[in-house]
Amino acid sequence: MKFDAQQDSFESQVLESDHPVLVDFWAEWCMPCKMMEPVLEELAGEYDGSLSVARVNVDEEGDLAMRYNVVSIPTLLLFKNGEIVGEHIGAAPKDTILEFVQPHLL
């Protein structure tokens, strides 16, 4: 599943999720962020039910970006049981993202 996360729904959709959530901090003007979009779409489809992918637009949700100390985009934070269990900064191929995520899948 892939969804846009906002401040008012972040706790229920991400922190309280019963499976891992990969949160993509991005911006419309960020070219590396746009390069990551198809990779994240694939992951969301392939791992539907065991991984969700959330997108946080840092221009619209600056408070969330500040809350998680996001200073460079794209930043991927992997949440499991309400805790950050991994962080990846920058664009990367699907294989790299899978290596980052797979140890935390159910």
Secondary structure, DSSP 8 states (H G I E B T S, - for coil): -EEE--TTTHIIIIIT-SS-EEEEEE-TT-HHHHHHHHHHHHHHHHTTTT-EEEEEETTT-HHHHHHTT--SSSEEEEEETTEEEEEEES---HHHHHHHHGGG--
